[in-house]
Amino acid sequence: AVEASIPEGQREAYGQSAKEFTTKDEFEAEAVKHIETTLARSLFNCDEAAAYAGTALAFRDRLIIEWNKTQQNQTFANPKRVYYLSLEFLMGRALDNAMLNVGLKDIAKEGLSDLGFRMEDIVSQERDAALGNGGLGRLAACFLDSMASLNYPAWGYGLRYKYGIFKQEIIDGYQVEIPDYWLDFNPWEFPRHDVAVDIQFYGNVRKYMDESTGKQVSVWENGEIVTAVAFDVPIPGYQTATTNNLRLWSSKASGGEFDFQKFNSGDYESSVADQQRAETISAVLYPNDNLDRGKELRLKQQYFWCAASLFDIVRRFKKSKKAWKEFPSQVAIQLNDTHPTLAIPELQRILVDIEGLEWDEAWSIVQNTFGYTNHTVMPEALEKWSVPLLQYLLPRHLQIIYDINLNFLQYVERTFPKEREMLGRVSIIEESQPKMVRMAYLAVIGSHKVNGVAELHSDLVRTTIFKDFVKIYGPDKFTNVTNGITPRRWLHQANPRLSDLIASKLGGHDFLKDLTMLNQVEKYVDDKAFRKEFQEIKYANKVRLAKYIKDTMGVSVNPAALFDIQVKRIHEYKRQQLNIFGVIHRYLTLKKMSPEERKKVTPRVSIFGGKAAPGYWQAKNIIHLINAVGKVVNADKEIGDALKVIFLEDYNVSKAEIITPASDISEHISTAGTEASGTSNMKFVLNGGLIIGTCDGANIEITREIGEQNIFLFGNLAEDVEDLRHAHFYSEFHLDDDLAAVFKAIREGMFGDAESFTALVNSVTDHGDYYLVSDDFHSYVETHKLIDEAYQSQEEWVTKCITAVSRMGFFTSDRCIDEYAEMIWNVEPLNPKVNGA
Ligand code: GPK
């Protein structure tokens, strides 16, 4: 019926443009066509970069077709949709994933080989899309993959940063940050210059009485306008036709390229300056992880993105001509942390000020639409914005926030008349100087569900930061969805040989869509051939990493040594300092041994990687110490292969794909109660490595699933942390003896420049040891001894690894998405084939 209005010639032509390559020769023809025409490159100028571009563009053509069909299908069926609002999407590379999901990787591999290229070289030409800091942003990327793979009608909304997370260089042992300009060739995005939204900032609110309705009306006026332009990124599902959309907003000055009034009055330079000022909104990703810095430009980013996304969502809803009360039956919006909390007052503003709904009716729509995911209970990470800043930038939103707060506090007062002291505690407004808006409270009040990301974390959410809210709303509003990872990228792509070995036993790769099938692997734990192949794969992955280390750093490491890896953002709570102090202890121990004794020790390679926020001085000290220790240890002839210390530069998603499959042990050693979940712990175990970890985040659930004989747990428990911290100040503080020896070595200059490590040592000895490094040190060192012993009997070790892999089915992000869909979103998958699409 809809098609009837389209001229017949156009309908036919459209159908024909959709020819898709299916053979090697067709692939080659497509890729070469793109190299010759799209890139205008001659045969004599076809290098690896050009081959990458040709391959990417050929696959892109195929994706676009599926993507258009999916979007048409969703438009016709008009089901309830999920909108995942996240300031970060840490996608990594797209080509390998596109080839896997389209299902023609082997054909492309043969085709490229005909053209004289190796697949790995071509895939590694791509720059990472690094629009995120760490776990939170990578989780969003895994969720997009799962939502598409499970056929959920889902959109991601984010910002199109011109500069993603900075590139890290290590110069003389120090971190140096280089801007990441990643957009010079990005075939995976589609500018939608026709999808543009004007966003207002500043200005004032005018109130008047509408005579005809007798209602008070608020008008936000005289503001400054910036335009949001949509850039769309296709998100293909695995083995399904569903290809969802990630919409990223880019900022530009409103009114076309220039302000023509200024231009005509001869003020050309200032109109260019306006343009550049508008563009700064989406210019750069803030490089802080688990830290709130309260910068004005960051608040502008948040509102810009929330307002553009909501405009888009509301526009789509209005096309359906349904009544407003249907909005929550058509729209579920998930807030990835508090960064998009302004979407709550923004939707209330749209409904009340623009659409003319009554406050209460609007508010019930808002509450039923939003869900909020909390990712941390650490106080320094909980967002607050100053009232004067909000008043200046978003005057109408501040009023709305005050009204939300008033209604909420009145409700609390009515319900708990005897607990007036609670009002100050739960108020959205903190009565400080200046006053602050507590974004997490606003997110809780404006959502129908609040979830943490692992069981312990969700318990802490309920019993600490939102304790009063559990009392006010009841326990059912608060829930848990334990994080997961996509097995497509983190098993099949990163570790194809292990994926294929599993597939050979399970009769194909179906487990990549139903990871619980991994439990069938346990049957092969005693199968000689299986075990041998499993070990060979791990060894090959370690050889690959050893080669990478040699190529990038010039250091030779022995792939037969125990590879001990800690890669994640550098943060005091993640305790890379505990790890490097442990490494120093190991070095001192080795130095005391005779050469004969030393030969009996399990050789180790301690591998670190991760970025420090540019303004996080103590984290940078940790990086410096790791590099300083590496320099001394790696040059020590006496030590040789017994110990090597490596700091891998510029850890990112594509490097994680090489590093993760190569671990024997990985470290997840945060102070108990601080790491909400962690997700790399899951990746390492799924790839056949064991972990050493504290009883924190998802480590606890991993232990429950894989069995405590297959994990190395150590350290104090979350429930004891408060008392231990207290004891550091009020009782005699006893520094662990082995740790004291480590500090002595550092102070005496064993690793050079003792001065520059003073602060790191003092944070333990003089400043209260907030992260309990000394309390956990002994248990940490003892557990590493157990690891050394366990590794000596390779047979038992392999049994542990295989058993652990087979019990990891729970940790797929597909399970997470089904849980969100059922408990929070109330959405169903949409069959991609309905409507004959
Ligand atoms: C949590 F609060 C934050 C943050 O600002 N950035 C970030 O990456 C992480 N997180 C947690 O630290 C991890 O424990 C968790 O697995 C991840 O979010 C995803 O939930």
Residues whose N, C-alpha, C, O or C-beta is under 5 A from the ligand:
A	BS01	GPK	G134 G135 L136 L139 D289 N290 L291 H375 T376 A381 V453 E675 A676 S677 G678 T679
